[in-house]
């Protein structure tokens, strides 16, 4: 199983993590199996504190992000094409 299709681990207990699927927009490249999604998202300005994660579902062409509310807002900006590129 490639890193882009691995299932997400459960969130740490008592955290403020949110799990959200995002349809991959055209301006974000389709991840390759050897791409580290955390590094790719960090490059776009999204931080991943302890317990946060990102995966890519090839079948649905979706990113699945687990992160804090603040970082989800940054992810929204990246998805909307307003994040740093």
N, C-alpha and C positions, 0 to 999 in steps of 0.2 A: 504494500500500500504506500503510495507516494505521500510526502508530507502535505501536499495540497489537498488530499482527500482523507486524511486521518480524522477520526472522530474527536470531538472536543473532550478534554477531561472535565470532570465536574468542578464547579467553582469552589474555592475555599469557603468554609463555613463563615457566616457572619461578615460577609464583605458587601460592598456596594457595587457589585458587578452586574451589568446588564448584558443580555444575550440578544443580538439582533442580526437577522439576515439582510444582506444588501445585494440586490441584483447588480452584477458587474456592469458599470456604465462603459460606453464605447471608448472614453478617453483613458481608461485604466486597462493596461494590457492583461490578456489572459495569462495567469501564472503558469510557468513551466514547472515540471516536477522537481527540478533541482533548485528552484527559487525559494529563498527563505522569506516567507510572507511577512514575518515580523520586521525584518530589515526593510522590505519594500514599503510597508506602511509607515515605519519610522522615518524613512526618506521623505515621505509626504507629510510629516509633522505630527503623526499620531504616536503618543507614548504608550507603553505597555507595562504598567506597574505589576507587581507580584499578583498572580492569579488571572491576569488578562491574557487573551489569546486571540488568534485569528486562524481561520482555515478557509479553504476554497472547495466548494462542492462542484465537481466537474459536470455532473448530470444536470444540475439546476442552474449552472453558471452564476453561483452566488458566493459572496464572501460571507462568512459567519464570524461575527466579532463578539468577543466577551471583553468588556472594558468598563471603566467608570463613566459616569454621566458626563463629566467634563471632556473626557477623551472621545466619547461617542459624538459630542458636538463637533469636535475636530474631524472625526471620521465623516460626519454628515457634510462638512465643508469639502472634504476630499471627493466624496461621492458626487456632490453637486458641481464639482469642477472649480471650486473656489479655494481649495487648499494649496499648499506650497508644492510646486513641481520643479 
